[in-house]
Amino acid sequence: MSNATLRAVDQHNYEQICDLEVFEEQEDYVASNLWSLVQASYNPTCTARAIYDQELPVGLFLWSAETPRKVSIWRFMVDKQHQNRGIGREALGLLLQELRQIDGLARIEICYHPANPVAGEFYASFGFAETGMDEDGEDMLAVIELPPRHS
């Protein structure tokens, strides 16, 4: 098992994050990390987190606080050299734990290509429930509805 952590993307690691890649057959399912970091830099609702395995950057999350009650995970990738080792599962668990700490958050969303053979079952194992195609009709939308949190 890995020792995954989530860290800020900054001037010290952004180039390493941009160099991470998925397998060629996965490229249709996820945007490049360069594009994700551009979006994070110019969209004030977006946050990027590097996924580390010990001291090595191995992946990236990008999410958007769409409203005070809803967060959408836009990107989730693990480098092809580090897949199938439990890092993605561990990292998504960490991200969901972090997001659940946001006061007033009621819904976490994620979209994925319906032809992606792994995504549906993977996300369902974390409690995401498919609700149908997104508003563009291109991706499957899955959500976690959170119970109200009392401070």
C-alpha positions as CSV (number, residue, x, y, z in Angstrom):
1,M,0.0,0.0,0.0
2,S,1.1,3.5,-0.7
3,N,1.6,6.4,1.6
4,A,-0.5,8.9,-0.4
5,T,-0.8,12.5,0.6
6,L,-2.4,15.6,-1.0
7,R,-0.3,18.7,-1.3
8,A,-0.6,22.1,-2.9
9,V,0.6,22.6,-6.4
10,D,3.2,25.4,-6.3
11,Q,6.4,26.7,-7.9
12,H,8.3,23.7,-6.6
13,N,6.3,20.9,-8.1
14,Y,4.2,22.2,-11.0
15,E,6.6,21.0,-13.7
16,Q,6.7,17.5,-12.2
17,I,2.8,17.5,-12.1
18,C,2.7,18.7,-15.8
19,D,5.0,15.8,-16.8
20,L,2.7,13.1,-15.4
21,E,0.8,11.1,-18.0
22,V,-2.0,8.5,-18.2
23,F,-1.9,5.5,-20.6
24,E,-2.7,6.4,-24.2
25,E,-6.0,4.6,-24.0
26,Q,-7.0,6.8,-21.1
27,E,-6.2,10.1,-22.7
28,D,-9.7,10.6,-24.0
29,Y,-11.0,10.4,-20.4
30,V,-8.9,13.1,-18.7
31,A,-7.5,16.5,-19.7
32,S,-3.8,17.2,-19.5
33,N,-2.4,18.4,-16.2
34,L,-1.1,21.5,-17.9
35,W,-4.7,22.4,-18.9
36,S,-5.9,21.6,-15.4
37,L,-3.4,23.9,-13.8
38,V,-4.3,26.7,-16.1
39,Q,-7.9,26.3,-15.1
40,A,-6.9,26.3,-11.4
41,S,-4.9,29.5,-11.9
42,Y,-7.6,31.5,-13.7
43,N,-10.8,30.1,-12.2
44,P,-11.3,31.3,-8.6
45,T,-13.6,28.5,-7.7
46,C,-11.0,25.8,-8.6
47,T,-8.5,24.1,-6.4
48,A,-5.7,21.7,-7.5
49,R,-4.0,19.2,-5.3
50,A,-1.0,17.1,-6.2
51,I,-1.2,13.4,-5.2
52,Y,2.1,12.2,-3.7
53,D,3.3,8.7,-2.9
54,Q,5.7,9.4,-0.1
55,E,7.9,12.2,-1.6
56,L,7.1,11.5,-5.3
57,P,4.3,13.4,-7.2
58,V,2.2,10.8,-8.9
59,G,-1.2,12.4,-9.7
60,L,-3.5,15.4,-9.6
61,F,-7.0,16.4,-8.5
62,L,-8.8,19.5,-9.6
63,W,-12.1,20.5,-8.1
64,S,-14.5,23.4,-8.2
65,A,-16.6,24.9,-5.4
66,E,-19.5,25.4,-7.7
67,T,-21.7,26.8,-4.9
68,P,-21.2,26.9,-1.1
69,R,-23.2,23.7,-1.0
70,K,-21.7,21.8,-4.0
71,V,-18.2,20.7,-5.0
72,S,-17.5,19.2,-8.4
73,I,-14.4,17.1,-8.9
74,W,-13.3,18.0,-12.4
75,R,-10.1,16.0,-12.7
76,F,-8.5,13.0,-11.1
77,M,-5.5,11.3,-12.6
78,V,-2.7,9.0,-11.5
79,D,0.4,8.7,-13.6
80,K,0.6,5.5,-15.7
81,Q,3.7,4.3,-13.9
82,H,1.9,4.4,-10.5
83,Q,-1.6,3.0,-11.4
84,N,-2.9,-0.2,-10.0
85,R,-1.1,0.1,-6.7
86,G,-3.9,1.6,-4.5
87,I,-2.6,5.2,-4.7
88,G,-5.7,6.5,-6.5
89,R,-8.1,4.8,-4.0
90,E,-6.1,6.1,-1.1
91,A,-5.9,9.6,-2.6
92,L,-9.6,9.8,-3.4
93,G,-10.4,8.8,0.2
94,L,-8.2,11.6,1.4
95,L,-9.8,14.1,-0.9
96,L,-13.3,13.1,0.2
97,Q,-12.3,13.4,3.8
98,E,-11.0,16.9,3.1
99,L,-14.1,18.0,1.2
100,R,-16.4,16.7,3.9
101,Q,-14.9,19.3,6.3
102,I,-16.2,22.2,4.2
103,D,-18.9,23.9,6.3
104,G,-22.3,23.7,4.6
105,L,-21.3,21.3,1.9
106,A,-24.2,19.1,0.9
107,R,-23.1,17.5,-2.4
108,I,-19.9,16.2,-4.0
109,E,-20.1,15.5,-7.8
110,I,-17.9,13.7,-10.2
111,C,-18.4,13.1,-13.9
112,Y,-16.8,10.4,-16.1
113,H,-17.1,9.1,-19.6
114,P,-19.7,6.4,-19.7
115,A,-17.4,4.2,-21.8
116,N,-14.7,4.3,-19.1
117,P,-14.6,0.7,-18.0
118,V,-13.4,1.2,-14.5
119,A,-14.8,4.5,-13.3
120,G,-18.4,3.6,-12.4
121,E,-17.6,0.8,-10.1
122,F,-14.6,2.6,-8.6
123,Y,-16.6,5.7,-7.7
124,A,-19.6,3.7,-6.5
125,S,-17.3,2.0,-4.0
126,F,-16.8,5.5,-2.3
127,G,-20.6,6.1,-2.2
128,F,-21.1,8.0,-5.4
129,A,-24.5,7.2,-7.0
130,E,-25.0,7.7,-10.7
131,T,-27.8,10.2,-11.4
132,G,-27.7,10.1,-15.3
133,M,-25.9,12.1,-17.9
134,D,-24.6,15.6,-17.2
135,E,-26.2,18.7,-18.6
136,D,-24.1,18.4,-21.8
137,G,-25.2,14.8,-22.3
138,E,-21.5,13.7,-22.6
139,D,-20.5,12.3,-19.2
140,M,-22.1,10.3,-16.5
141,L,-22.8,12.3,-13.3
142,A,-22.4,10.6,-10.0
143,V,-23.0,12.3,-6.6
144,I,-22.5,11.9,-2.9
145,E,-25.2,13.6,-0.9
146,L,-23.9,14.6,2.5
147,P,-26.0,14.8,5.7
148,P,-26.1,18.1,7.4
149,R,-23.1,18.7,9.6
150,H,-23.5,20.2,13.0
151,S,-20.6,22.1,14.4
